[in-house]
């Protein structure tokens, strides 16, 4: 094996930044929101839920998967010959997961509405 001359490091360990320190390379890391205009040290606003519940989007997506499934079923033999029969399974699973997602977002919407009604009843 040939001798390889490897130059020694020119930076000493004392000059190297402490990579284990949190935010060592971030300026003003100790000041919250220092990089946000008007936010030098102020607390961020409390997060609020979006007013959008997602029911319509999930319902439309589920219908699209169902339509794709129904359109492909008559072509099952052609899809099998081309080795693409898995497209039907994909559409079926997409529709099934869409139904599960629809159930989830409807429950979420109902919980948000109930919490909003309780907040209004408690404030009024």
Residue, then its C-alpha position, 0 to 999 in steps of 0.5 A: x500500500x503506497x504512503x499517502x501524505x494527508x495534510x494536518x488540519x489547519x483549524x484547531x479544536x478550540x477554533x471550531x464551533x460547538x456543533x453540539x450546542x443548540x442553535x450554535x450557528x443561528x444568530x439571535x437564536x436566544x431571542x424569539x421571533x428576532x428575524x420576524x419584523x416587529x417580533x423582536x422578543x414577543x410571543x407568537x400568537x396562539x394557533x387557531x384551527x382553520x375554519x375549513x373542515x375538509x369534508x367537501x374535499x374528502x368527499x370529492x376525492x372519494x367520488x373521483x376514486x369511485x368514478x375511476x373504479x366504475x370506469x375501469x371495471x368494464x375494461x378489466x380484461x384489457x387491463x389484465x392483458x396489459x398487466x395493469x389490473x392493479x389499477x382497479x385495486x388502487x381505485x377501490x382502495x382509494x375509494x375505501x380510504x376516502x370513505x374512512x377519511x370522510x368519516x373522520x373529517x365529519x366527526x372532527x367537524x361535529x366536534x369543532x361545532x359542538x365546542x364552538x356552541x359550548x363556547x358561545x353558550x358559556x360566554x353568553 
